[in-house]
Amino acid sequence: MNLPHSFLSILALGLVAALTAHPARAQTRVGEAAMVKNEVLRVAAATTPINVGDALLRDETVRTGLESAARLVMADSTNLSLGPNASLKLDRAVFDDEHHYRDVAIRLTSGAFRFVTGHSDKAAYRITTPLATIGVRGTVLDILSQRGKTTVVLQEGASTVCTSNRQCIDLTQPGDTAIITSSGGHTTIQKTNNPPWTFAATCSQAAGLCTVTQFADATPVTPPVDDDPTGMLCGR
């Protein structure tokens, strides 16, 4: 029997088992799904449904189906709502501590979104669409990403919206809107205070879609009734 060869084979099998037994440990949990309506999927190595309370992981894509919606709560309590047929990717997330980001990048590929900033330094956030880069400064933003067009509507706070060729517009008043269009290789950006669209109509299509909650409240918790029959622990 070739002992060195056998030992190496056993060692290799042990390493494979260790790496595959807990594959999620290598992934970073960056948030949770707080509200889900109909078909909401994560697209990573495989496509799987997302349910309320499920973890969101860095570098995965979240996609909603027809007549579907979702609200995601990030670890710093940023709330991000998605309307029907929307797709986003959590590109990058670097933590300062458990509930604050130093650097986070979110790519909104297509669809309608509402973004409400949480506890992190606002400069930590970088939001992109195929046509725009959006900087936030304590902000509620409605964002619509369509083929050849991005619309960004400021609801609260302030934001700077830039095109890929560094044409930028500052949004400082509620209702300020940046409209970026691309046609024939030419990209333009315009500003108006008469938004042609907002996320408000989408909010009414699903209960809880536009509610804002803290990350600690994102996962529903149902305490066992038998463990507290008098209700004293819950203050009843």
Secondary structure by P-SEA (a helix, b strand, c coil): caaaaaaaaaaaaaaaaaaaccccccccccccccccccbbbbbccbbbbbcccccccccbbbbbcccccbbbbccccbbbbbccbbbbbcccccccccccccbbbbbbccccbbbbbcccccccbbbbcccbbbbbccbbbbbbbcccbbbbbbccccccccccccbbbbbccccbbbbbbbcccbbbbbbbccccccccccccccccccccccccccbbbbcccccccccccccc
